[in-house]
Amino acid sequence: KWWHDFSGLSLSETLGMGWVKSVHPDHVESVLKIFSQAVFDGDRYQAEVPFRRASDGQYRCHYVQGLPIKNEFGQVTKWVGVALDIQNLKDSEDKLRESEDRLKLAADVAKFGTWDFYPENLQLNLDDRCKQLLGLGHLDKVQYSDLLTVLSAEDQKRWQLEKLNILRGNAGLVSEEFCVINKNTQDERWLLSEGKAFFNSKCEVIRFVGTLLDITERKKILENLQRAVESREEFLSIASHELKTPLTSLKLQSQLLKRSIDKQEPSPKLLENIQYLADQSDRQVTRLNRLVDDMLDISRLRSGKLSFKYENFNLSDLVKEIFQRMEGQFQISGIQQPKLQVKDSICGEWDMIRIEQVITNLLTNAIRYGNGKSVEVHLDRRQNFAHLTVTDHGIGLAKEYHEKVFNRFVRAISADEISGLGLGLYITKQIVDAHGGKIWVESELKQGATFHVELPMKENYVN
């Protein structure tokens, strides 16, 4: 009855080879081959056969198994069998296979690996991407003990604690960030493992399934952002202090100047005091102007609007002029006999105002960090480059700061010890780079520092 209802074939239409009418045309040949071989051998057969359903004309896959019934002489007298509709199962398998293909494609695109873990017997299954991320690609089969070897002792403890929390009845969601270190290269790699725990009827964890993703670059970006935020906060604090100091001094000097002027007798001593206060005020105004200029330059650099106006000039004359202009600052800082050694007529095409800014920044740094000791300035020509060095004999720089000191807001010395915004050398490097030049420092702690600047010279000015 079931067969008649399904196929629409009567018993008489089915007997013999009549049932083949309901087999999908594309499968008739293969089904008959299996059935004919079974008849020839007198042995059982089994196959997956798509039969046509009469009600809607659709073909549904059936698992078919037939057994021969034999007499006492071993001759087949009849066949009995079953046909089980497995189309729903086949559809589920196809969907599962499609899901697996999609997951594999997503994993390939997103570059994450997949894993599953059975805590009862510590069985661990990792795909090739997981092995690669963990540095275990050389192993055919990764054991749980192998995984522990790439984790730090701290991460091992955290993983055990997380597993215990899940076993105690948490929601079963796992999310862990951890660091693995390549034993050969000592490179660090940060990974994010996310997954889900599956429980049996007794609420016991029987399996973990999840993904593994390399988040090293994300970690670096977050760390850089954090450092940037910290640098900004430090800069704002220092800037407020640096701007407030000369303003406070200006206010005090203006009050003293007013009191001196209020006196009716313009004695020589009074005029001398007024001149001194005016000079002090001028220095504080210059300092304020310099701080504001630095902050404006930072804004222009960030927006790409720092302009340059190139012109032909003699760099030797400019260095001499700036050196003479700063003699007062040398004296105030207690620097005796600063040394200047300049070769004549080193000419080129540069932005004079910006190069003046470079030289002034380097000399100001030498005075600020030189501890009152000698400052030496040299300018000469090296092949097609003008080569400037500014040397002090002060506190010096640790090796780890030789490159960092040219970054924005970086200070090798605390603002509590020596004033400054941490912008001068950053701006200096940007100006030198814009000219196609190079700047670097040679220094050791407590051994002073020598800053080198190389600026390219046009061929027609070299000779």
Disulfide bonds with the S-S distance in Angstrom:
none
